[in-house]
Amino acid sequence: MTLTRRAFFKYSGLAAASLEFTSGFLATESYANVTKKPFFEISLAEWSLHRTLMSGKLTNMDFPAKAKNDFGINAVEYVDQFFRDKAKDRSYLSELKARTRDLNVRNVLIMVDTAGPLADTDDAKRNQAVENHYQWIDAAKFLGCHSIRVNLRGTGSAQDMALASVDGLGALSEYGAKNNIGVLVENHGGFSSDGKWLGNVIKKVNNPFCGTLPDFDNFCLERSQSDCIKQYDRYLGTEEMMPFAKGVSAKSRDFDAQGNETTIDYKRLLTIVKNGMNKNFKGYAGIEYSGTRLSEDEGIRATKLLLEKIGAQIS
C-alpha cells in the first residue's frame, strides 16, 4: 500500500533492535565505531529491495522514505521496472520529487533495464531502444538525478557489437547532453563485462555525458544456463572502467563473521576506485545487496557498514 504524503514520515523509523542480524558481527561492530568520513557518499540502489518490492510490501513511491528512515541513507538510485509506466506521469513524478525534497533525500540516478537493446546490430531495433530511453532521461532530469544507467545488450561479434554500441550509446548520449543528464553503462554481462572492450566503446563515443558505472560483481563474460563459465577479472575490469566512471555499484552477496564480503575484496576495489576517480566522478557508491542468506534489510546494513569502515580506512 502506498503511504499518503502526510503519513509517510512515520514509516518505519530507525530502531536500535533493527541493527542486530543473523550473522552476528554487528554485535561487536556498530556505526558509532566509524568516525572518519569515507571519500565517497553512500546511496541505496532500489534493486537491494527487489523481493520486498515485487511482493507488494513496498512501493517505489515509499522507497526513499525506507532508505532514509530504516538505513540512514540520504541518496537513492531507482530501477525503472518498479515504476515502468510512470516515466511520463508528471503527477506521479511530482509527488515522488516532493517526498524526496521533504526527506532531504537526493535522487541520484535511474537504472534502466526495460527500454530495449542499445547494442542491437539491427538498426531498427537499436534506434527504437534509443528512443525508448528518452523518457527516462526526461524523468531523471525532472527528479534532479545526475544520470541514467543503461546496458549494452545485443548479439554478434565483439567488433559488430562495439560498432552498434557506439552508434546507440552515442545517439542516446547526445540526447543526455542536451538535458544535462549522464548516460552510464554498467558491466552487465557479455562484452560489457570486458573492461577493455567497454573502455574502447566509451572512448569512441567521445561525449563527456557518456560514462560508466562499474559494478563490483557483474564480470561474467559467458554463461551456460545460470552458471558463469568465463569470468573477467573484477579488479582489472574496475580499473579499466574507472577513468570514465561517474559512480560505482557496490554489489554484495554475503558476509563473514567479521563483516567482510565473502567473495569480493572491498578494500582492494575501493582503493582502485579512489585511485581511478576523475573530475566527473559524482561521489556515490550505490549499495546493491543481491544475496539470499541475509534478509534484504540485513544485507543493506552489512554493506553500508563495510563501505563506511573500508572507505574511512583508505580516505
C-alpha positions in Angstrom: 0.0 0.0 0.0 1.4 3.5 -0.9 1.6 5.8 2.1 -0.1 9.2 1.9 2.3 12.1 1.8 1.2 13.2 5.3 1.8 9.7 6.8 5.0 8.6 5.1 7.2 10.4 7.6 6.1 7.9 10.2 7.1 5.0 8.0 9.4 2.5 9.9 11.8 4.7 11.9 15.3 3.5 12.8 15.1 1.2 15.7 18.1 0.0 17.7 16.9 -3.5 17.5 16.9 -3.5 13.7 20.7 -3.2 13.8 21.1 -6.8 15.0 21.1 -9.5 12.4 21.7 -13.2 12.0 25.4 -13.1 11.0 26.1 -11.7 14.5 29.0 -9.5 13.5 27.1 -6.3 14.3 27.1 -7.4 18.0 30.7 -6.2 18.2 30.6 -3.6 15.4 28.4 -0.5 15.1 28.0 2.6 13.0 29.3 4.5 16.1 32.7 2.8 15.6 33.2 4.6 12.3 34.3 8.1 12.9 36.2 9.1 9.7 34.2 10.0 6.7 34.7 7.9 3.6 36.0 9.5 0.4 32.6 8.8 -1.2 28.9 9.3 -0.4 26.6 6.2 0.0 23.4 5.8 -1.9 20.9 2.9 -2.0 20.1 1.1 -5.2 16.5 0.1 -5.3 17.4 -3.4 -6.5 18.6 -4.2 -3.0 14.9 -4.4 -2.0 13.6 -6.1 -5.2 12.0 -9.0 -3.3 10.2 -6.7 -1.0 9.0 -4.5 -3.9 7.9 -7.5 -6.0 5.9 -8.8 -3.1 4.0 -5.6 -2.8 5.2 -4.9 0.7 7.0 -1.8 -0.6 6.3 0.6 -3.5 8.6 2.8 -5.5 7.0 5.8 -4.0 7.8 4.7 -0.5 11.4 3.6 -1.3 13.1 6.9 -0.4 11.4 7.0 3.0 12.6 3.5 3.7 16.2 4.4 2.6 16.2 7.4 5.0 14.3 6.1 8.0 15.4 2.5 8.1 19.1 2.8 6.9 20.0 6.4 7.4 20.8 6.7 3.7 20.1 10.1 2.1 20.5 9.3 -1.6 18.6 6.8 -3.8 19.0 5.0 -7.2 15.8 3.9 -8.8 15.1 0.9 -11.0 12.8 1.6 -14.0 10.8 -1.7 -13.7 9.4 -0.6 -10.3 7.6 2.4 -11.9 7.9 1.5 -15.6 4.5 3.1 -16.5 5.3 6.4 -14.7 8.2 7.8 -16.7 5.8 10.4 -18.4 3.4 10.7 -15.4 4.2 14.2 -14.1 1.7 13.9 -11.3 3.4 10.8 -10.0 6.9 12.2 -10.5 6.0 15.4 -8.8 4.8 13.5 -5.8 8.0 11.5 -5.7 10.1 14.6 -6.1 8.2 16.3 -3.3 8.7 13.4 -0.9 12.4 13.3 -1.5 12.7 17.0 -1.1 10.8 16.9 2.3 13.0 13.9 3.4 16.2 15.7 2.2 17.0 12.6 0.1 19.0 13.1 -3.1 17.7 11.4 -6.3 21.0 10.1 -7.8 20.1 8.1 -10.9 17.6 5.7 -12.6 18.7 2.3 -13.6 17.0 1.4 -17.0 16.6 -2.3 -17.8 13.4 -2.5 -19.8 13.8 0.0 -22.7 15.5 -2.3 -25.2 18.9 -3.3 -26.5 21.2 -0.3 -27.2 23.8 -2.6 -28.8 21.5 -4.5 -31.1 23.1 -4.9 -34.6 19.6 -4.5 -36.2 19.4 -0.7 -36.9 15.6 -0.5 -36.4 15.7 -2.3 -33.0 18.6 -0.3 -31.8 17.1 3.0 -32.9 13.8 2.1 -31.2 15.7 1.3 -28.0 17.4 4.7 -28.1 14.0 6.4 -28.4 12.6 4.2 -25.6 15.3 5.5 -23.3 14.5 9.2 -23.9 11.6 9.2 -21.5 13.9 8.0 -18.7 16.3 10.8 -19.4 13.4 13.2 -19.1 12.3 11.6 -15.9 15.8 11.7 -14.5 16.1 15.4 -15.3 12.7 16.2 -13.7 13.7 14.3 -10.5 17.1 16.0 -10.3 19.2 12.9 -10.9 22.6 13.3 -12.5 22.4 10.2 -14.8 20.6 7.2 -16.0 22.3 3.8 -16.0 22.0 1.7 -19.2 23.0 -1.7 -20.5 24.8 -2.6 -23.8 22.8 -5.7 -24.8 22.7 -7.3 -28.2 24.1 -10.3 -30.2 27.0 -10.6 -32.6 30.8 -10.5 -32.7 32.8 -8.2 -30.4 33.5 -5.9 -33.3 29.9 -5.8 -34.5 28.5 -5.1 -31.1 31.1 -2.4 -30.5 30.1 -0.6 -33.6 26.4 -0.9 -32.7 27.2 0.2 -29.1 29.0 3.3 -30.3 26.0 4.2 -32.5 23.3 3.5 -30.0 25.1 4.9 -27.0 26.3 7.8 -28.9 22.9 8.9 -30.0 21.5 8.5 -26.5 24.3 10.4 -25.0 23.7 13.3 -27.4 20.1 13.5 -26.0 21.5 13.2 -22.5 23.9 16.1 -23.1 21.1 18.3 -24.3 19.3 17.6 -21.0 22.5 17.7 -18.8 21.9 14.0 -17.9 24.7 11.4 -18.0 24.3 8.1 -19.7 26.3 5.5 -17.8 27.0 1.9 -18.9 27.2 -0.8 -16.3 29.1 -4.0 -16.8 26.2 -6.3 -17.1 27.4 -9.5 -18.8 28.8 -10.4 -22.2 31.1 -7.9 -23.8 30.1 -5.1 -21.5 31.9 -7.0 -18.7 35.1 -6.8 -20.6 36.6 -3.6 -19.1 38.9 -3.0 -22.1 36.1 -3.5 -24.6 33.8 -1.2 -22.7 36.5 1.4 -22.3 37.2 1.5 -26.0 33.4 1.9 -26.7 33.3 4.9 -24.3 36.3 6.5 -25.9 34.8 6.2 -29.4 31.5 7.7 -28.3 33.7 10.6 -27.1 31.0 12.5 -25.2 31.5 13.9 -21.6 28.0 12.8 -20.8 28.8 9.2 -21.6 30.5 7.2 -18.9 30.5 4.0 -16.8 29.0 2.7 -13.6 31.4 -0.1 -12.5 29.6 -2.9 -10.7 31.8 -4.8 -8.3 30.4 -8.3 -9.3 29.0 -8.3 -12.8 32.0 -9.6 -14.7 30.6 -12.8 -16.3 31.6 -12.9 -20.0 29.8 -16.1 -20.8 27.1 -18.2 -19.2 25.8 -21.8 -19.6 22.3 -21.5 -18.3 22.7 -19.9 -14.9 26.4 -20.8 -14.4 29.2 -18.4 -15.4 31.8 -20.3 -17.4 34.0 -17.4 -18.3 34.8 -14.6 -15.9 36.7 -11.3 -16.4 39.0 -10.2 -13.6 36.8 -7.8 -11.5 39.8 -5.8 -10.2 41.3 -5.3 -13.7 37.8 -4.5 -15.1 37.0 -1.9 -12.4 40.4 -0.3 -13.0 39.8 -0.1 -16.8 36.3 1.5 -16.3 37.2 4.0 -13.6 38.6 6.7 -16.0 35.0 7.0 -17.3 33.1 6.4 -14.1 30.6 8.8 -12.5 29.8 6.4 -9.7 30.1 2.8 -8.7 27.7 0.0 -7.8 28.7 -1.7 -4.6 27.4 -5.2 -5.2 27.3 -7.6 -2.2 26.0 -11.1 -1.7 27.2 -12.5 1.7 29.4 -11.6 4.7 31.6 -13.5 7.2 31.5 -13.1 10.9 33.9 -10.1 10.7 31.6 -8.3 8.3 33.7 -8.8 5.2 32.1 -9.6 1.8 32.9 -13.3 1.3 33.8 -13.1 -2.5 34.8 -9.5 -3.1 37.9 -7.8 -1.7 36.3 -4.4 -0.9 39.5 -2.8 0.3 41.2 -3.6 -2.9 38.3 -2.5 -5.0 37.7 0.8 -3.1 41.4 1.6 -3.4 41.1 1.1 -7.2 38.1 3.4 -7.1 39.9 6.1 -5.2 43.0 6.0 -7.3 41.0 6.0 -10.5 38.4 8.7 -9.8 38.3 11.5 -12.3 36.8 15.0 -12.2 33.5 13.7 -13.5 33.0 11.2 -10.6 29.8 12.1 -8.8 30.9 10.6 -5.5 28.4 7.9 -4.9 28.8 4.2 -4.1 25.4 2.7 -4.5 24.6 -0.3 -2.2 23.2 -3.2 -4.3 22.7 -6.1 -2.0 21.8 -9.2 -4.0 22.3 -12.0 -1.5 19.8 -14.5 -0.1 21.2 -15.7 3.2 20.6 -12.4 4.9 17.4 -10.6 4.6 17.4 -7.6 2.3 17.4 -5.2 5.2 20.2 -7.0 6.9 22.3 -7.2 3.7 21.9 -3.5 3.2 23.1 -2.7 6.7 26.0 -5.0 6.4 27.1 -3.4 3.1 26.7 0.1 4.5 28.8 -0.7 7.5 31.5 -2.3 5.3 31.6 0.7 3.0 31.9 3.0 5.9 34.7 1.0 7.5 36.8 0.4 4.4 36.1 3.9 3.0 37.3 5.5 6.2 40.4 3.4 6.3 41.6 4.5 2.9 40.4 8.1 2.8 
